[in-house]
C-alpha cells in the first residue's frame, strides 16, 4: 500500500535515495540542489542507510569519487545543478565512456553568466551529448518515480550507462506537493542489488578503467556507447512497465495529453507541462483541439516515435527553456523538428525560447502560443520559425 506524503522535489529525491540505499553518495552543495545531499546526510547520520557519504570540496571531485566507487563495483549517486555540472564536465564524459551506471539528480538551473540561480534547462542541455541517459520530471511525483527506476535502467547489462534525473529548480525542487511513496521493501525488491560483471576489485579479472584509446579502436568504442544508448529505449520501456505493475503509475518516452485528435500541439519538458494542460482543458471546452506532447526521455531521443505522434497535427510549437546560440533555435527544437522532417511529418512547426532564467510562464503565455498555432494553420504561413516569448523590449528583438 502506498504512503501518502507532502514533500518538495528535493525531499522526494533524497527519500528515493534513502530507499535505494546506495553504497556511495558524493556531492557538493549548489543551489537549488543543495537540499538533496543535505537531507540525505541526515539519513546517514541517523543510521537509516549504509551509505558512505563523501563530502568533497568540489563537484569535479564529487563525480570523480562516484567514478572511483562505480569502477570498484559499488553503486554510486550524486546531485548537482548548473555551474556544478559544468565543473564536473571532464568527469561526466569519463563516466559515460567508462560505462559506469552512476545516477545523478540534476536540479535544472540557469548557467552563469550573468549569475542566475533560477530554473531553465541550460545545464542539462549543455551535457546532452555527453553519453548520459536523461529523464525529465514534470512533478515531484515524477522526480521520485524516475529516481526509483533509474538504477534498473542504467545497470542493465545491455545499457551500462550513467543516468540523470532532471527536475526544474525551485518550481518543483522546493515546491511541496502531495506524493505517493512506495514501501521500503518494495523499492528494495524493485531496484535489486548491483552485481557488475567487471570491476576493479575483482582479483580474478584484472581490468583497466579509462586507459589511453587511440585511432585503432576509439571509433568502435564510441559506436558501442551509441548501441548501448539505443538499447536503453527498450530497457526504459520494460522497467516502466514493471513500475506500472507495482504502482499503477504509467510512464513512457513521452506523455501525450489529449494528443490523439489534436490539431495544435505544444511540445515541452518538465514543469511547464502542467501549465499547458490547464490551457488545453480550457481550450477544449471552447471546441479548440489543443494537445500536448511532454518529452520525458531526452536521451536517447525518441525522434521516430514523436514524429509519428505529431503526423495528424496541423501546427506544432516546440518550447525550449534555454538558448543554443545556433541562430536556428534551441536544442529541443532542433531534435524535434529534425525528427519530424526525417520521418515525414508535415505539420507546420515553430521553435520558441521561453522561461529563461526562471521567468514566469503563465497560462496567458501558453494560450498565446496556441493562438499563434491556430493562425499558422489558418494561413499556412509559419513566419519566423525561431522565436522568443515575452521579450521585455523591442530592442532585443
N, C-alpha and C positions, 0 to 999 in steps of 0.2 A: 504494500500500500504506500502511495506517495506521501511525502511530508510537505505540507503547505507552509511556506515561509514568506517573509518580506525581506528581500536582500537587494543591495546595489549590484551592478555588474561586476565590480571588483570583488565584492564579498562572495558572490556566486562562483566566480572563477577560483578564488582561493579555497572555497569549500570543496569544489570539484577536485582540486589538487590534493586536499586533505584526504578525500575518499580514495583517490588513486594511490596515495602514499608512495611517491617516487623515492628512489634511492638517494638522489641528489637534487637539490634546488640551489642554483647560484644566481644571484640577482643584485642589481644596484639600483637605488631609488631614482625615479624620474617622474615628474608629473605628466599625465594623470594615472600612471600605472603603479605608483609607489605603494598604494594600499594593498596590492596583491601580495608582494613579499612581506609586507608589514603584518597583514592578517595571518599569512602562512607561518610566519616566525612565532606567533603566539601558539599555534598548534604544536610546533617543535618544542617550545619552552614548556608547554603543559604536558608533554609526553603523549600527545594524541596521534603522532606519526613517528615513524622510524627514520625519517629522512635526515641526511647530512645536509644542513643548511650552511652554505658558503657565502659569507658576507664579504664581497670583493670590493676593490677600490675603483672599479670602472666597469662599464658594460662590455668592453673588449675582453676583460678578464672573466666576466660572467659567462660569455659564450665559450671562451677558452676552457673554463672549468667544466662546462657541460660537454664539450667535445672530449675532453680527457676522460670524464666519467663514462660517457657512452662507449668510447673506444675500449675502455676497460671491461665493458659488459654490464654497466649499470643503466638504469632508467633515469633520465635527467630532464628537468624542466626549468624554464626561466620566464621572466616577464619584462617588458620594456615598452618604450614609446619614442617616437620621433628621433631626436638627436642621439638618444641612447642606442637606437637601432643603427643609426649612421656610424656611431663609434664602434659597433660590432661588425661593421661592413666586411672587413677582411675575413673574420672568423665565420660569418654567415655563409660565405661562399665555401669555405673549407668544410663546414658541417655537412653541406649537401653533397659536395663532391666526394666526401669520405663515406657517404651513405649511412649517416648516423641519425636515427629517428628521434631527435630531440623535439620536444613540444614547447612552443613559446606562446604566451599570452601577449598579444600586441594590442595595446590600447591606442587607437589611432589619434594622431595629433599633428598639427602643422609643424613642418620642419623650419627651423631658423635658417636664414633671416628674412625679414626682420623677426625679432623674437615674438612668438605667439604660442601659447600653451593650449589653445582650443582645438576643437575637432575638425580635421579634414583627413583625406586619405593619402597625403603626400608621402608619409613614411612608408606605408605598405606598398604603394606603387613604385617607390624608389628601389625596392628589392623584388619586384615582381618577376624578374628574370634570373633570380639567384638560385633556382632549383628547389625552392620550398613549396610544399603544398600550402594553399591559402584558403581558409574558410572564413566567411564573414557572417556577422550576427546582428540581426535586427533588434533583438530584445535581450534582456538579462537571461531569460529562459533559454534562448538560443545559444548565448555565450556559454552557459553552463553545460548544455547538452553537447555542444561542439567539443568542449574540453573532455567530456566523458568518452566521446567517440574517437578522439584524436589518436591515442596510442594504438588502438586496434587498427587504425588505418596506417599510421606511419611505420609500425613494426611488422606489418605483413611482409612475409619473405619475398613476395613479388614486387614490393614497393621499397622499403628501407630508405625512406627519405624523411627529412625533418618537416615539421608542420607548424604553421602559425594560425592561431585562432584570433581573429580581429573583431574588435567592437569599437564603437565611437566614444572618444574621450569625453567625459562629463555627461554627455547625453544619455548614455547607458551605464558608463563605468561608475558614476556617482549617483545616478537616479535610482530610487528604491521602487521596486515593482513586486507584485505577487509572483511567486515562483513555486514550482513543484519539484522538490528534491527527491532523489531516488535513495532507497535504503542502502546503507553502507555495504552490506553483504552482497546485494545485487550488483552494485558498482564493482566490487572486488571480483565477482564472478565474471561480469561482462568484460572488464578490462583485461583480466588474466595476468599471468606473470610474464616477465620478459626473459626469454631464453634465446639470446642471439647465437647464431651458428659460428660466427667468427668474432673473436675479441682478444685483446692483448693479454689478459691474464690466463688464457688457456695455454698452459705449458705444453700440451700435446700438439698444438698447432701454432708455432711461432709465425706472426704476421707483422707486416709494416703498415702503419697508418700515415697517410699523407706523404708518400715518397715523391721524388722527382719523377715527372711523367712528360716525356718529350715527344717529338714528332711521330715516332713509330706507333704509339698507342693512344695518345690523348683523344684523337677523333673517335675511336671506338669506345673509350670510356665515357665521353660526353653522350654518345649515342645510347649507351646503357642507361645513363641518367634519364634521357628522353623516353626510353622504353618504360622505365620504372614510373615516370610521371603518367604515361599513357595507361599503364596497369592500374594506377591509383583510381582511375574513374570507376572501374568495375568494383574495386575494393570499397570505395566510398559508398557506392550504392548498396553493396551487400551488408556493410556494417550498419548503414541507416535502416535497412530492413530488419536486422536483428534488434536494433534500438527501438524501432516501432513496436515490435512484438513485446518488448519489455515495458514500454511506457505509454504506448498509444500515440506518441508524437511522431509525425511523418516528416521526413526530410528527403530532399533530392538535390540535384545540381543547382537548381533554381526553383523558386516558388512562383507560380502563376496565380494572380488574383483577378478573377473574372476575366481571364485571358482568352478563353475558348472562342468567344464570339466578338472579341474586342476589335474595334476599328482604329482606335487611337491608344497607343501604348507608351508608357514611360518605363525605361529600363534603369534601375538604380541598385544600390547596395546599402546594407546596414540600416540605421535607424530611420532614414528618410522614407523607407517603405511604409512605415506606419502612418506618416502624414499623407502619403499618396493614397493609401487605402481609404482614408477618411474622405478624400476628394472624390474618389471613384464611387463610393456609396452615394454621395450627394448627386453626382452627375448621372448615375444610373436611374435615379428617381425622376430625372428630367428626360429620360429616354436616350441619353448620350452613351454610346457603347465604349466606355473608357476601360482600360485594363492596365495591369502592372506585371512586369517580369522582374522579379527581385533575384539578382545573382547571389548565390550562397558560396559557390565554389569558383574562385577566380583562377586558381592554378590547381590542377590542369583546367584550361579554359574550355567550357563545353560549347564550342562555336557552332558545330553542326546542329546540336540539339536546340540551341537558342534560335538559330535561323529558321529551323523547322517550325518552331512555335510562333514565329512572327510572320509567317508567309501569308496569312489571311488578313493581316493588318493593312490599313491604308497609310498610316503615318506613325513614325516612331521617334521618340526623343530619348537619347542616351545621356544620362546625367553623370558628370564627372566632378567629384569633390576634390580635385586637385588639377594643377596645370602641368602639362608635359613639356611645354615650350617648343613643340614641334611646329607650331603655327598652323597646324591642321586639326587640333582638338586634343582631348585628353586620352589617357590610356584605355579606359573602359570603352570610350567611343571608338578608338582605333581597332580594338579587338572585336567589338560587336559589329561594327559596320563592315569590316573586312570579312567577317564570317557570313554576314548577310549577302554580300556580293558573291563570295565564293560558292555559296550554297543556293544561289538562285532566288533569294528573297528580294522582291522588287518594291517593297514598301518604301515610301519616301522617308528619309531619316535625317535628323539633325543631332548635333552634339552640343550640350550645354554645360558650361562650367558654373558651379553654384556652391554656396555654403562654405567657401574657402575661409580658413582661419576661424571657423566656428560661427560664421554669420548665420543668423536665424533663417530657417527655411519654413515659410508659413503655408497654411492651406491656400491662401490667396496666390502665393507664388506658383504653387503647383496647378492651381486652377488656370492660371495664365499660360502654363505650358500646354495644357490640353486645348485651350482656346487657339493657341498657335498651331497645334496639330490639326485641329478642325479646319483652319484657314488653309493650311498646306494641302490637305486632302481636297478641299473645295476648288482651289485654283490650280492644283497640280504643280505649283512652284514652291521649292523649298526655301529659296532665298539663301542667305548665308548658312552654311552647314555647321560652322564653328561659331558659337555664341557664348556670351556671358549673361548671367541672370542678375538683375538688380544692381547694376553698377551705380555708384553714387553720383558721378558727374559725367557729363558728355565728353570731357577731355579724354577720359580713359577709354572711350570707345574708338 
